[in-house]
Amino acid sequence: MTSAAYKLVLALVTITVLAACSRMAPLYNVSAMPVVANKPSPAMDDVSKAIVRAGAGLGWQMVPAQPGLIVGTLSVREHQAVVDVNYTLQTYSITYKNSNNLNYDGQNIHKNYNGWIQNLDKAIKAQLANL
């Protein structure tokens, strides 16, 4: 391989790696967000239904797994994100559970994941506010 060809290959590899890195971001979780509702004392069932409505409205499959826990799954093309939504009457949290084709490495994940979680958080807040 000539020096010029070697430099070209090296440049292409570098560009590819940098492009892949720019699509990655630190994993975003939502921790202990307050449950803020219009009514003074919403029931656990009200909070659960609000969370399910919020996710379903964004295309998430929301499955109540047990009292205080809903598992949300979002599938977008060949990508999939799975989260646990833990909740009480006072707080809720959205935490990473699993994913496919989002390049999660234990710390960083495809940046679209974080946007999906931020949108889910906003939708949950809006649904809770309607209680």
MODELLER restraints for C-alpha pairs under 7 A, 6 or more apart:
rsr = mdl.restraints
at = mdl.atoms
rsr.add(forms.Gaussian(group=physical.xy_distance, feature=features.Distance(at['CA:23:A'], at['CA:110:A']), mean=5.55, stdev=0.5))
rsr.add(forms.Gaussian(group=physical.xy_distance, feature=features.Distance(at['CA:23:A'], at['CA:111:A']), mean=5.61, stdev=0.5))
rsr.add(forms.Gaussian(group=physical.xy_distance, feature=features.Distance(at['CA:24:A'], at['CA:108:A']), mean=5.98, stdev=0.5))
rsr.add(forms.Gaussian(group=physical.xy_distance, feature=features.Distance(at['CA:24:A'], at['CA:109:A']), mean=5.23, stdev=0.5))
rsr.add(forms.Gaussian(group=physical.xy_distance, feature=features.Distance(at['CA:24:A'], at['CA:110:A']), mean=4.47, stdev=0.5))
rsr.add(forms.Gaussian(group=physical.xy_distance, feature=features.Distance(at['CA:24:A'], at['CA:111:A']), mean=5.12, stdev=0.5))
rsr.add(forms.Gaussian(group=physical.xy_distance, feature=features.Distance(at['CA:25:A'], at['CA:108:A']), mean=5.13, stdev=0.5))
rsr.add(forms.Gaussian(group=physical.xy_distance, feature=features.Distance(at['CA:25:A'], at['CA:109:A']), mean=5.55, stdev=0.5))
rsr.add(forms.Gaussian(group=physical.xy_distance, feature=features.Distance(at['CA:25:A'], at['CA:110:A']), mean=6.21, stdev=0.5))
rsr.add(forms.Gaussian(group=physical.xy_distance, feature=features.Distance(at['CA:25:A'], at['CA:111:A']), mean=5.13, stdev=0.5))
rsr.add(forms.Gaussian(group=physical.xy_distance, feature=features.Distance(at['CA:26:A'], at['CA:107:A']), mean=5.72, stdev=0.5))
rsr.add(forms.Gaussian(group=physical.xy_distance, feature=features.Distance(at['CA:26:A'], at['CA:108:A']), mean=4.23, stdev=0.5))
rsr.add(forms.Gaussian(group=physical.xy_distance, feature=features.Distance(at['CA:26:A'], at['CA:109:A']), mean=6.25, stdev=0.5))
rsr.add(forms.Gaussian(group=physical.xy_distance, feature=features.Distance(at['CA:27:A'], at['CA:107:A']), mean=5.86, stdev=0.5))
rsr.add(forms.Gaussian(group=physical.xy_distance, feature=features.Distance(at['CA:27:A'], at['CA:108:A']), mean=5.21, stdev=0.5))
rsr.add(forms.Gaussian(group=physical.xy_distance, feature=features.Distance(at['CA:27:A'], at['CA:109:A']), mean=5.71, stdev=0.5))
rsr.add(forms.Gaussian(group=physical.xy_distance, feature=features.Distance(at['CA:27:A'], at['CA:114:A']), mean=6.81, stdev=0.5))
rsr.add(forms.Gaussian(group=physical.xy_distance, feature=features.Distance(at['CA:28:A'], at['CA:114:A']), mean=5.56, stdev=0.5))
rsr.add(forms.Gaussian(group=physical.xy_distance, feature=features.Distance(at['CA:29:A'], at['CA:94:A']), mean=5.76, stdev=0.5))
rsr.add(forms.Gaussian(group=physical.xy_distance, feature=features.Distance(at['CA:29:A'], at['CA:95:A']), mean=5.09, stdev=0.5))
rsr.add(forms.Gaussian(group=physical.xy_distance, feature=features.Distance(at['CA:29:A'], at['CA:96:A']), mean=6.71, stdev=0.5))
rsr.add(forms.Gaussian(group=physical.xy_distance, feature=features.Distance(at['CA:30:A'], at['CA:93:A']), mean=5.14, stdev=0.5))
rsr.add(forms.Gaussian(group=physical.xy_distance, feature=features.Distance(at['CA:30:A'], at['CA:94:A']), mean=4.86, stdev=0.5))
rsr.add(forms.Gaussian(group=physical.xy_distance, feature=features.Distance(at['CA:30:A'], at['CA:95:A']), mean=6.48, stdev=0.5))
rsr.add(forms.Gaussian(group=physical.xy_distance, feature=features.Distance(at['CA:31:A'], at['CA:92:A']), mean=6.98, stdev=0.5))
rsr.add(forms.Gaussian(group=physical.xy_distance, feature=features.Distance(at['CA:31:A'], at['CA:93:A']), mean=4.55, stdev=0.5))
rsr.add(forms.Gaussian(group=physical.xy_distance, feature=features.Distance(at['CA:31:A'], at['CA:94:A']), mean=6.59, stdev=0.5))
rsr.add(forms.Gaussian(group=physical.xy_distance, feature=features.Distance(at['CA:32:A'], at['CA:91:A']), mean=5.10, stdev=0.5))
rsr.add(forms.Gaussian(group=physical.xy_distance, feature=features.Distance(at['CA:32:A'], at['CA:92:A']), mean=5.25, stdev=0.5))
rsr.add(forms.Gaussian(group=physical.xy_distance, feature=features.Distance(at['CA:32:A'], at['CA:93:A']), mean=5.18, stdev=0.5))
rsr.add(forms.Gaussian(group=physical.xy_distance, feature=features.Distance(at['CA:33:A'], at['CA:91:A']), mean=5.13, stdev=0.5))
rsr.add(forms.Gaussian(group=physical.xy_distance, feature=features.Distance(at['CA:33:A'], at['CA:92:A']), mean=5.31, stdev=0.5))
rsr.add(forms.Gaussian(group=physical.xy_distance, feature=features.Distance(at['CA:33:A'], at['CA:93:A']), mean=6.30, stdev=0.5))
rsr.add(forms.Gaussian(group=physical.xy_distance, feature=features.Distance(at['CA:34:A'], at['CA:90:A']), mean=5.71, stdev=0.5))
rsr.add(forms.Gaussian(group=physical.xy_distance, feature=features.Distance(at['CA:34:A'], at['CA:91:A']), mean=4.35, stdev=0.5))
rsr.add(forms.Gaussian(group=physical.xy_distance, feature=features.Distance(at['CA:34:A'], at['CA:92:A']), mean=6.60, stdev=0.5))
rsr.add(forms.Gaussian(group=physical.xy_distance, feature=features.Distance(at['CA:35:A'], at['CA:89:A']), mean=6.57, stdev=0.5))
rsr.add(forms.Gaussian(group=physical.xy_distance, feature=features.Distance(at['CA:35:A'], at['CA:90:A']), mean=5.16, stdev=0.5))
rsr.add(forms.Gaussian(group=physical.xy_distance, feature=features.Distance(at['CA:35:A'], at['CA:91:A']), mean=4.98, stdev=0.5))
rsr.add(forms.Gaussian(group=physical.xy_distance, feature=features.Distance(at['CA:35:A'], at['CA:92:A']), mean=6.73, stdev=0.5))
rsr.add(forms.Gaussian(group=physical.xy_distance, feature=features.Distance(at['CA:35:A'], at['CA:128:A']), mean=6.79, stdev=0.5))
rsr.add(forms.Gaussian(group=physical.xy_distance, feature=features.Distance(at['CA:36:A'], at['CA:128:A']), mean=6.20, stdev=0.5))
rsr.add(forms.Gaussian(group=physical.xy_distance, feature=features.Distance(at['CA:36:A'], at['CA:129:A']), mean=5.96, stdev=0.5))
rsr.add(forms.Gaussian(group=physical.xy_distance, feature=features.Distance(at['CA:37:A'], at['CA:128:A']), mean=5.15, stdev=0.5))
rsr.add(forms.Gaussian(group=physical.xy_distance, feature=features.Distance(at['CA:37:A'], at['CA:129:A']), mean=4.44, stdev=0.5))
rsr.add(forms.Gaussian(group=physical.xy_distance, feature=features.Distance(at['CA:37:A'], at['CA:130:A']), mean=6.56, stdev=0.5))
rsr.add(forms.Gaussian(group=physical.xy_distance, feature=features.Distance(at['CA:37:A'], at['CA:131:A']), mean=5.29, stdev=0.5))
rsr.add(forms.Gaussian(group=physical.xy_distance, feature=features.Distance(at['CA:38:A'], at['CA:129:A']), mean=5.66, stdev=0.5))
rsr.add(forms.Gaussian(group=physical.xy_distance, feature=features.Distance(at['CA:38:A'], at['CA:130:A']), mean=6.32, stdev=0.5))
rsr.add(forms.Gaussian(group=physical.xy_distance, feature=features.Distance(at['CA:38:A'], at['CA:131:A']), mean=5.43, stdev=0.5))
rsr.add(forms.Gaussian(group=physical.xy_distance, feature=features.Distance(at['CA:39:A'], at['CA:131:A']), mean=6.04, stdev=0.5))
rsr.add(forms.Gaussian(group=physical.xy_distance, feature=features.Distance(at['CA:44:A'], at['CA:88:A']), mean=6.98, stdev=0.5))
rsr.add(forms.Gaussian(group=physical.xy_distance, feature=features.Distance(at['CA:44:A'], at['CA:89:A']), mean=6.14, stdev=0.5))
rsr.add(forms.Gaussian(group=physical.xy_distance, feature=features.Distance(at['CA:47:A'], at['CA:128:A']), mean=6.77, stdev=0.5))
rsr.add(forms.Gaussian(group=physical.xy_distance, feature=features.Distance(at['CA:50:A'], at['CA:124:A']), mean=6.71, stdev=0.5))
rsr.add(forms.Gaussian(group=physical.xy_distance, feature=features.Distance(at['CA:50:A'], at['CA:127:A']), mean=5.20, stdev=0.5))
rsr.add(forms.Gaussian(group=physical.xy_distance, feature=features.Distance(at['CA:50:A'], at['CA:128:A']), mean=5.81, stdev=0.5))
rsr.add(forms.Gaussian(group=physical.xy_distance, feature=features.Distance(at['CA:51:A'], at['CA:124:A']), mean=5.42, stdev=0.5))
rsr.add(forms.Gaussian(group=physical.xy_distance, feature=features.Distance(at['CA:52:A'], at['CA:62:A']), mean=5.47, stdev=0.5))
rsr.add(forms.Gaussian(group=physical.xy_distance, feature=features.Distance(at['CA:54:A'], at['CA:120:A']), mean=6.79, stdev=0.5))
rsr.add(forms.Gaussian(group=physical.xy_distance, feature=features.Distance(at['CA:54:A'], at['CA:123:A']), mean=4.97, stdev=0.5))
rsr.add(forms.Gaussian(group=physical.xy_distance, feature=features.Distance(at['CA:54:A'], at['CA:124:A']), mean=5.09, stdev=0.5))
rsr.add(forms.Gaussian(group=physical.xy_distance, feature=features.Distance(at['CA:54:A'], at['CA:127:A']), mean=6.11, stdev=0.5))
rsr.add(forms.Gaussian(group=physical.xy_distance, feature=features.Distance(at['CA:55:A'], at['CA:61:A']), mean=6.96, stdev=0.5))
rsr.add(forms.Gaussian(group=physical.xy_distance, feature=features.Distance(at['CA:55:A'], at['CA:62:A']), mean=6.29, stdev=0.5))
rsr.add(forms.Gaussian(group=physical.xy_distance, feature=features.Distance(at['CA:55:A'], at['CA:120:A']), mean=6.13, stdev=0.5))
rsr.add(forms.Gaussian(group=physical.xy_distance, feature=features.Distance(at['CA:56:A'], at['CA:62:A']), mean=6.55, stdev=0.5))
rsr.add(forms.Gaussian(group=physical.xy_distance, feature=features.Distance(at['CA:59:A'], at['CA:74:A']), mean=6.58, stdev=0.5))
rsr.add(forms.Gaussian(group=physical.xy_distance, feature=features.Distance(at['CA:60:A'], at['CA:72:A']), mean=6.02, stdev=0.5))
rsr.add(forms.Gaussian(group=physical.xy_distance, feature=features.Distance(at['CA:60:A'], at['CA:73:A']), mean=5.41, stdev=0.5))
rsr.add(forms.Gaussian(group=physical.xy_distance, feature=features.Distance(at['CA:60:A'], at['CA:74:A']), mean=4.62, stdev=0.5))
rsr.add(forms.Gaussian(group=physical.xy_distance, feature=features.Distance(at['CA:61:A'], at['CA:72:A']), mean=5.51, stdev=0.5))
rsr.add(forms.Gaussian(group=physical.xy_distance, feature=features.Distance(at['CA:61:A'], at['CA:73:A']), mean=5.07, stdev=0.5))
rsr.add(forms.Gaussian(group=physical.xy_distance, feature=features.Distance(at['CA:61:A'], at['CA:74:A']), mean=6.35, stdev=0.5))
rsr.add(forms.Gaussian(group=physical.xy_distance, feature=features.Distance(at['CA:62:A'], at['CA:70:A']), mean=6.37, stdev=0.5))
rsr.add(forms.Gaussian(group=physical.xy_distance, feature=features.Distance(at['CA:62:A'], at['CA:71:A']), mean=5.79, stdev=0.5))
rsr.add(forms.Gaussian(group=physical.xy_distance, feature=features.Distance(at['CA:62:A'], at['CA:72:A']), mean=4.46, stdev=0.5))
rsr.add(forms.Gaussian(group=physical.xy_distance, feature=features.Distance(at['CA:62:A'], at['CA:73:A']), mean=6.58, stdev=0.5))
rsr.add(forms.Gaussian(group=physical.xy_distance, feature=features.Distance(at['CA:63:A'], at['CA:70:A']), mean=5.44, stdev=0.5))
rsr.add(forms.Gaussian(group=physical.xy_distance, feature=features.Distance(at['CA:63:A'], at['CA:71:A']), mean=5.22, stdev=0.5))
rsr.add(forms.Gaussian(group=physical.xy_distance, feature=features.Distance(at['CA:63:A'], at['CA:72:A']), mean=6.34, stdev=0.5))
rsr.add(forms.Gaussian(group=physical.xy_distance, feature=features.Distance(at['CA:64:A'], at['CA:70:A']), mean=4.21, stdev=0.5))
rsr.add(forms.Gaussian(group=physical.xy_distance, feature=features.Distance(at['CA:64:A'], at['CA:71:A']), mean=6.27, stdev=0.5))
rsr.add(forms.Gaussian(group=physical.xy_distance, feature=features.Distance(at['CA:65:A'], at['CA:71:A']), mean=6.42, stdev=0.5))
rsr.add(forms.Gaussian(group=physical.xy_distance, feature=features.Distance(at['CA:68:A'], at['CA:86:A']), mean=5.47, stdev=0.5))
rsr.add(forms.Gaussian(group=physical.xy_distance, feature=features.Distance(at['CA:68:A'], at['CA:87:A']), mean=4.86, stdev=0.5))
rsr.add(forms.Gaussian(group=physical.xy_distance, feature=features.Distance(at['CA:68:A'], at['CA:88:A']), mean=5.98, stdev=0.5))
rsr.add(forms.Gaussian(group=physical.xy_distance, feature=features.Distance(at['CA:69:A'], at['CA:84:A']), mean=6.71, stdev=0.5))
rsr.add(forms.Gaussian(group=physical.xy_distance, feature=features.Distance(at['CA:69:A'], at['CA:85:A']), mean=5.63, stdev=0.5))
rsr.add(forms.Gaussian(group=physical.xy_distance, feature=features.Distance(at['CA:69:A'], at['CA:86:A']), mean=4.56, stdev=0.5))
rsr.add(forms.Gaussian(group=physical.xy_distance, feature=features.Distance(at['CA:69:A'], at['CA:87:A']), mean=6.33, stdev=0.5))
rsr.add(forms.Gaussian(group=physical.xy_distance, feature=features.Distance(at['CA:70:A'], at['CA:84:A']), mean=5.97, stdev=0.5))
rsr.add(forms.Gaussian(group=physical.xy_distance, feature=features.Distance(at['CA:70:A'], at['CA:85:A']), mean=5.05, stdev=0.5))
rsr.add(forms.Gaussian(group=physical.xy_distance, feature=features.Distance(at['CA:70:A'], at['CA:86:A']), mean=6.53, stdev=0.5))
rsr.add(forms.Gaussian(group=physical.xy_distance, feature=features.Distance(at['CA:71:A'], at['CA:83:A']), mean=5.79, stdev=0.5))
rsr.add(forms.Gaussian(group=physical.xy_distance, feature=features.Distance(at['CA:71:A'], at['CA:84:A']), mean=4.74, stdev=0.5))
rsr.add(forms.Gaussian(group=physical.xy_distance, feature=features.Distance(at['CA:71:A'], at['CA:85:A']), mean=6.11, stdev=0.5))
rsr.add(forms.Gaussian(group=physical.xy_distance, feature=features.Distance(at['CA:72:A'], at['CA:82:A']), mean=5.61, stdev=0.5))
rsr.add(forms.Gaussian(group=physical.xy_distance, feature=features.Distance(at['CA:72:A'], at['CA:83:A']), mean=5.18, stdev=0.5))
rsr.add(forms.Gaussian(group=physical.xy_distance, feature=features.Distance(at['CA:72:A'], at['CA:84:A']), mean=6.33, stdev=0.5))
rsr.add(forms.Gaussian(group=physical.xy_distance, feature=features.Distance(at['CA:73:A'], at['CA:81:A']), mean=5.68, stdev=0.5))
rsr.add(forms.Gaussian(group=physical.xy_distance, feature=features.Distance(at['CA:73:A'], at['CA:82:A']), mean=4.46, stdev=0.5))
rsr.add(forms.Gaussian(group=physical.xy_distance, feature=features.Distance(at['CA:73:A'], at['CA:83:A']), mean=6.55, stdev=0.5))
rsr.add(forms.Gaussian(group=physical.xy_distance, feature=features.Distance(at['CA:74:A'], at['CA:80:A']), mean=5.58, stdev=0.5))
rsr.add(forms.Gaussian(group=physical.xy_distance, feature=features.Distance(at['CA:74:A'], at['CA:81:A']), mean=5.26, stdev=0.5))
rsr.add(forms.Gaussian(group=physical.xy_distance, feature=features.Distance(at['CA:74:A'], at['CA:82:A']), mean=6.55, stdev=0.5))
rsr.add(forms.Gaussian(group=physical.xy_distance, feature=features.Distance(at['CA:75:A'], at['CA:81:A']), mean=6.61, stdev=0.5))
rsr.add(forms.Gaussian(group=physical.xy_distance, feature=features.Distance(at['CA:78:A'], at['CA:101:A']), mean=6.85, stdev=0.5))
rsr.add(forms.Gaussian(group=physical.xy_distance, feature=features.Distance(at['CA:79:A'], at['CA:100:A']), mean=5.60, stdev=0.5))
rsr.add(forms.Gaussian(group=physical.xy_distance, feature=features.Distance(at['CA:79:A'], at['CA:101:A']), mean=5.11, stdev=0.5))
rsr.add(forms.Gaussian(group=physical.xy_distance, feature=features.Distance(at['CA:79:A'], at['CA:102:A']), mean=6.35, stdev=0.5))
rsr.add(forms.Gaussian(group=physical.xy_distance, feature=features.Distance(at['CA:80:A'], at['CA:99:A']), mean=5.33, stdev=0.5))
rsr.add(forms.Gaussian(group=physical.xy_distance, feature=features.Distance(at['CA:80:A'], at['CA:100:A']), mean=5.00, stdev=0.5))
rsr.add(forms.Gaussian(group=physical.xy_distance, feature=features.Distance(at['CA:80:A'], at['CA:101:A']), mean=6.87, stdev=0.5))
rsr.add(forms.Gaussian(group=physical.xy_distance, feature=features.Distance(at['CA:81:A'], at['CA:98:A']), mean=6.17, stdev=0.5))
rsr.add(forms.Gaussian(group=physical.xy_distance, feature=features.Distance(at['CA:81:A'], at['CA:99:A']), mean=4.42, stdev=0.5))
rsr.add(forms.Gaussian(group=physical.xy_distance, feature=features.Distance(at['CA:81:A'], at['CA:100:A']), mean=6.65, stdev=0.5))
rsr.add(forms.Gaussian(group=physical.xy_distance, feature=features.Distance(at['CA:82:A'], at['CA:96:A']), mean=6.52, stdev=0.5))
rsr.add(forms.Gaussian(group=physical.xy_distance, feature=features.Distance(at['CA:82:A'], at['CA:97:A']), mean=5.39, stdev=0.5))
rsr.add(forms.Gaussian(group=physical.xy_distance, feature=features.Distance(at['CA:82:A'], at['CA:98:A']), mean=4.98, stdev=0.5))
rsr.add(forms.Gaussian(group=physical.xy_distance, feature=features.Distance(at['CA:82:A'], at['CA:99:A']), mean=5.80, stdev=0.5))
rsr.add(forms.Gaussian(group=physical.xy_distance, feature=features.Distance(at['CA:83:A'], at['CA:94:A']), mean=6.43, stdev=0.5))
rsr.add(forms.Gaussian(group=physical.xy_distance, feature=features.Distance(at['CA:83:A'], at['CA:95:A']), mean=5.44, stdev=0.5))
rsr.add(forms.Gaussian(group=physical.xy_distance, feature=features.Distance(at['CA:83:A'], at['CA:96:A']), mean=4.67, stdev=0.5))
rsr.add(forms.Gaussian(group=physical.xy_distance, feature=features.Distance(at['CA:83:A'], at['CA:97:A']), mean=4.76, stdev=0.5))
rsr.add(forms.Gaussian(group=physical.xy_distance, feature=features.Distance(at['CA:83:A'], at['CA:98:A']), mean=6.81, stdev=0.5))
rsr.add(forms.Gaussian(group=physical.xy_distance, feature=features.Distance(at['CA:84:A'], at['CA:94:A']), mean=5.75, stdev=0.5))
rsr.add(forms.Gaussian(group=physical.xy_distance, feature=features.Distance(at['CA:84:A'], at['CA:95:A']), mean=5.30, stdev=0.5))
rsr.add(forms.Gaussian(group=physical.xy_distance, feature=features.Distance(at['CA:84:A'], at['CA:96:A']), mean=6.53, stdev=0.5))
rsr.add(forms.Gaussian(group=physical.xy_distance, feature=features.Distance(at['CA:84:A'], at['CA:97:A']), mean=6.15, stdev=0.5))
rsr.add(forms.Gaussian(group=physical.xy_distance, feature=features.Distance(at['CA:85:A'], at['CA:92:A']), mean=6.79, stdev=0.5))
rsr.add(forms.Gaussian(group=physical.xy_distance, feature=features.Distance(at['CA:85:A'], at['CA:93:A']), mean=5.55, stdev=0.5))
rsr.add(forms.Gaussian(group=physical.xy_distance, feature=features.Distance(at['CA:85:A'], at['CA:94:A']), mean=4.60, stdev=0.5))
rsr.add(forms.Gaussian(group=physical.xy_distance, feature=features.Distance(at['CA:85:A'], at['CA:95:A']), mean=6.56, stdev=0.5))
rsr.add(forms.Gaussian(group=physical.xy_distance, feature=features.Distance(at['CA:86:A'], at['CA:92:A']), mean=5.52, stdev=0.5))
rsr.add(forms.Gaussian(group=physical.xy_distance, feature=features.Distance(at['CA:86:A'], at['CA:93:A']), mean=5.28, stdev=0.5))
rsr.add(forms.Gaussian(group=physical.xy_distance, feature=features.Distance(at['CA:86:A'], at['CA:94:A']), mean=6.66, stdev=0.5))
rsr.add(forms.Gaussian(group=physical.xy_distance, feature=features.Distance(at['CA:87:A'], at['CA:93:A']), mean=6.41, stdev=0.5))
rsr.add(forms.Gaussian(group=physical.xy_distance, feature=features.Distance(at['CA:102:A'], at['CA:109:A']), mean=5.94, stdev=0.5))
rsr.add(forms.Gaussian(group=physical.xy_distance, feature=features.Distance(at['CA:102:A'], at['CA:110:A']), mean=5.12, stdev=0.5))
rsr.add(forms.Gaussian(group=physical.xy_distance, feature=features.Distance(at['CA:103:A'], at['CA:109:A']), mean=5.60, stdev=0.5))
rsr.add(forms.Gaussian(group=physical.xy_distance, feature=features.Distance(at['CA:103:A'], at['CA:110:A']), mean=6.17, stdev=0.5))
